[in-house]
Amino acid sequence: MIAMPRLLACGATLLAALILTIGDADARWFQVAGVQKDLDQLVELLRVKKVNQAKVKAQVAAMQKNHELEDIMKVYKPTKSKGIGWNPAKKGVGDGIESRIFALGTKQELTQAQLQAEKGLLLRTAYYNLALFEINKAFGPPKQFRKVAKWHAANAEMKSGSEGVITSVKANDPAALKKAMAKIGSGCTHCHALFTDPVKKDLEDLFQLLHREKVDRPKVNALIATMKTNHALDEIMAKVYKPTHRMGIGFDPAKQNPGDGIEKRLSDLGTRRELTKAELLAEKDLLLRAAYYNLTIYEVTKAFAPAKAKGPRNPIAWNRHNDEIKAGTEKMIAAIEANDPKTLKKALGRVNASCNECHSIFR
């Protein structure tokens, strides 16, 4: 079914019409409620002189059960991307913990006065890092990777650097602080190089670009061109629509199970029992998330259109089916926002039919 537009990238025209109604709604599609609260509780357990390891393990186990590692790691992002920010009292562009760590480890060394002025924020970050060390240790590397020892080595490097930050801050030692921050950055870089899923990262980056209030079309086009160079279309499609056990992103990231793919959920909603209004409302955020991935895939699929016709496999048919899926997805979004189960089922029937027709020609 939805193999064709696996990341239907919201077109600029559609986004312009819908951005006003979604506002910051896209942020919640990528977040699980309570991440920061649970993380703050873990930090408090680690900040005491005598750490109660039993309580730490229990808190980490609860977080592992309730949250995705991906959602927890978002604490490092800028506040605009729903991170916690370097300084909660001063929100602004590029205010993420991650960017500040790299700046402190690579740019000009702080003076002692500057270090003293940032003391509280530096310690706050160090303890967040130590909390993430415990969490990363429990989660281990993603299933598709087998480099367990390298995962733990990179994690240990981050822990060692964070302990160095605490020591250097208490000693008001800028040179040692810079060295410790560089060590954290090194651990993060090594980990990202080994364990980042490049297809998923590019998809998420594209999704975010398309959901800004003002879409930067040159950046969108450049990223799509890079994706076309680096990834096959079937890889991109599989990442969006397949179940999590086949390395898809899943319909509900908080509840991974067999058959949890976006493709299956949308197919079921278009062919089986109509949802009640209460059920539709309960799934609203997840359905919108799936719909906007469809629209992201629309953009990607446009770029992969065949250059020449080979019998029925021609660019006209390719673009027609892609446009039909986009139109069906737009109706899907309208039905979700109106809490209209009947129209939703009809829209999904249209999307499914277009996907199936496209597969019959191009697979």
Buried (B, 14 or more C-beta within 10 A) or exposed (E): BBBBBBBBBBBBEBBEEBBEEBEEBBBEBBBBEBBBEBBBBBBEBBBEEEEEEEBBEEBBEBBBEBBBBBBBBBBBBBBBEBBBBBBEEEEEEEBBBBBBBBBBBEEEEBEEEEBBEBEEBBBBBBBBBBBBBBBBBEBBBBEEBEEEEBBBBBBBBBBBBBBBBBBBBEEBBBEBBBBBBBBBBBBBEBBEEBBEBEBBEBBBBBBBBBBBEEBEEEBBEEBBEEBBEEBEBEBBBBBBBBBBBEBBBBBBBEEEEEEBBBBBBBBBBBEEEEBEEEEBEEBBBBBBBBBBBBBBBBBBBBEBEBEEEEEEEBEEBBBBBBEBBBBBBBBBBBBBEEBBBEBBBBBBBBBBBBBBBBBEEBE
